[in-house]
Amino acid sequence: MKKNTLLLLIALLLSLSACTLDDKLNLCVTQEENIEKYINQKYPDATVYVTDTGISRIVMVDGKGAPAQKGDSIVFTYAGYTFSNGPSTLFASGRAKAKLGDKSLITGLDEGITGMLQEEEAYIAFSARYGFFDEAIAALP
């Protein structure tokens, strides 16, 4: 299924390289709490889907058709931002093709896009745990 979406990737990507693994994971928990607070304050009336792992999809424009599933080929437009009390620095944007579930996308995107409908526009928000964790921020393929 081809899918056109506008995607604002809100990823909490802080410099974690000097921390222990436990410190990094604790920081991710804090980031996840901050994301939840931000969504509740900024989008109190929006439809929000949250995966079992805590990745949030805030629907801005409803889509149509069958939900995207693992194995589907998709095409989407994205803008990736770092997050600190809200979206801040744009670090990547463009249009991409991918296959859901084949590990070509970072986990936050893969899980966040799964379930989206064709032409749906949404913000997908997740902590560094499901993004680049402690890697430098780089443009997506």
N, C-alpha and C positions, 0 to 999 in steps of 0.2 A: 504494500500500500504506500503510495506517495503521500506525503504529508507536508503541507505548507504551514508553518507556524512562525509566529513572532515570539521569540524567546528572550526574556531578560534573565540572564543567569546571575543570580545574586549568590556569590560564593564567598564565604568567610575565609579569607586566605591571609593569615597573619604569618609573620616570620616565626617559624617554629623550630628552626634548625638547631638552636642552642639548648633546647629543652630535652629532658628525658622522655621516653615514650609515655610514661604515666602523666607527665606534665602536659604533653601534647594532647593526650586523650581528655584530660581534665579541662584543658582550654577549649577543646571541641564541644564539650558539654556546655560550657558557658556560652559559646557561640550559638549553639542550638537554642538555648534559653533566650538569648537576645533576638534571634530570628523569630521565635514564637511571639515575643512581646511586640516586635516591630509589626508583624502581620496583624496581630490583634488590634493594634492602635491605628495602623494606616489603612487596613482593609477589613473593617469590622463586618461589613455586609457582603463581602465577596464570597463566592464559592471557593473553598480551599480543600484540596485533597492532600492528605498526609500519608506517606507510605509507612510500613512497619518500621523502617529505619529512621524515620523522621524527616524525610525529604518532602518539602512542601511545594504544591503547585497551586498558585493563585490565579484563577480564571478571570481574565479581563473581557474576553469576547468568546461566547459559546461557539462550539464547532458543531459539526454534523457527521453522521456516518458512524462506522464501527470504530471502537477504540483501538489505538495502536498497541500491538502486542510484540513480545519477543519474537524475533525472526522477520519482522516487517522491515522493509526498506523505507527510509524516510528522507525527506528533504526539509530543512528548516533554516530559518534566519535567526541569528542570535546576537546578543550583546552581552558580554561577560563583564561583571563588575565585582570589585572587592567590596566588602561590607564592613562598616563600623558604625553601628547605630543607624544604619540605612545604607543604600547603595552609594559608593563613592567613586573610586577610580575605574574608568573603563580600561580593560586590559586586552580585550579581544572582541571583534565583531565580524560578521560576515554571513555567508550562506554555506551550509554543509550538507553532505549526504552521508548517511550511515545506515547500518543495519542494527536494530535493537537487539541487545543481548550478546553481540559478538565481541564485546570488550574494546570496540573502536572508540567509544565515548567514555568519559569519566563516569563513575558510578552515579553521581548526582544527576547528571543529564540523562543517562540511560534509564534510571528508575523514575525520574521526573517526567520524562516524555512518554513513558509507557502509560497507556490509558488516555492519552490526549486524543481528541477528535480532529478530523480534517478541518482546517481553517480556524481552529481554536487558537486564541492568543492568550498567553499565560506568562507569569513570572514563575521561575523555578528557583527555590531558595534552599540552600544546604550549607552545612559547615565544611570546613577544610577536610574533615574526615572523609567526605565523599567527593572531594575535589582533588586538589593537588597535594593535600596534606602538608608536607614540609618541603615540597619541590618549588623551585622558582616558578612564578606565573609566566606562562607562555601562550602564544596563540594556539587555538585548537586547529587540527588539520582541516 
